[in-house]
Amino acid sequence: MAEFVTISQAGDVPPGEGRVVEANGKEIALFNVNGIFHAIDNTCAHRGGPLGEGALNGTSVICPWHSWSYDITSGECLTNSEICLEKYEVTVEGEEVKIAV
């Protein structure tokens, strides 16, 4: 059974933005889309760019290094359909944003 760990406070990630956070020693990209949080692996499959620092456009993020795009609701790479990053289950308890690890 997955354990939920706190990775952020809800107010730390404004709507329409993302952040790089850490859970159990792993970098996670956390995004807020109109108050709904999504989390995927932070590392772009192309060249390792930090997705949490990328531009968010609806439910897709563009890697800041080489512009590869990912669907943050599924982890699917929109640039190369053969790639899918790990997606994490997210819950919000009060102000704490937690993911299942």
C-alpha positions in Angstrom: 0.0 0.0 0.0 1.3 3.4 -0.9 2.3 5.9 1.8 1.3 9.6 1.4 4.1 12.1 2.2 3.8 15.8 2.4 5.6 17.6 -0.4 4.4 21.2 -0.3 1.9 23.6 1.2 -0.9 24.4 -1.2 -0.2 28.1 -1.1 3.4 27.5 -2.2 2.3 26.6 -5.8 0.0 29.3 -7.3 -2.6 28.2 -9.9 -1.0 27.9 -13.3 2.5 27.2 -12.0 4.8 24.3 -11.1 7.5 23.7 -8.6 10.3 21.1 -8.1 9.8 19.3 -4.8 11.3 16.3 -3.1 9.7 13.1 -1.8 11.8 10.3 -0.3 14.9 11.5 -2.1 13.3 11.8 -5.5 12.7 15.0 -7.4 9.0 15.5 -8.3 7.4 18.2 -10.5 4.2 19.5 -8.8 1.7 21.6 -10.7 -1.4 23.5 -9.7 -4.1 23.7 -12.4 -7.0 25.9 -11.1 -6.6 24.4 -7.6 -6.1 20.8 -8.7 -2.6 19.5 -8.1 -0.8 17.0 -10.3 2.6 15.4 -9.8 5.0 13.7 -12.3 8.7 12.8 -12.4 10.7 16.0 -12.6 13.2 14.7 -15.1 12.5 15.2 -18.8 13.3 12.0 -20.8 15.0 13.9 -23.5 18.0 15.5 -21.8 17.1 15.5 -18.1 15.5 19.0 -17.9 13.6 20.1 -14.8 10.0 19.9 -15.7 8.8 21.6 -12.5 10.5 24.8 -13.9 8.8 24.5 -17.3 6.0 26.6 -18.7 2.5 25.3 -17.9 -0.1 25.5 -20.6 -3.4 24.1 -19.4 -2.5 20.5 -18.4 0.7 20.3 -20.4 4.2 21.4 -19.4 7.0 22.4 -21.7 10.5 21.4 -20.6 12.6 24.6 -20.2 15.7 23.0 -21.8 14.5 21.7 -25.2 10.7 22.3 -25.4 9.6 18.7 -25.0 5.9 18.6 -23.8 4.2 16.3 -21.3 0.7 15.8 -20.2 0.8 16.4 -16.4 -2.4 14.4 -15.8 -0.9 11.2 -17.2 2.9 11.7 -17.5 2.6 11.0 -21.3 5.2 12.7 -23.5 3.4 14.7 -26.1 6.6 15.0 -28.2 7.4 11.3 -28.3 4.4 9.0 -27.7 6.6 6.1 -26.7 7.6 7.9 -23.5 5.6 8.1 -20.3 6.9 9.5 -17.0 5.7 8.3 -13.6 2.5 10.0 -12.4 1.8 10.3 -8.7 -1.5 10.3 -6.9 -2.0 13.6 -5.1 -4.2 14.5 -2.2 -4.6 17.8 -0.3 -5.3 17.7 3.4 -5.9 21.1 4.8 -3.0 23.1 3.3 -0.7 20.1 2.9 -0.2 18.7 -0.6 0.7 15.0 -0.4 1.7 12.3 -2.9 1.6 8.6 -2.8 5.1 7.0 -2.9 
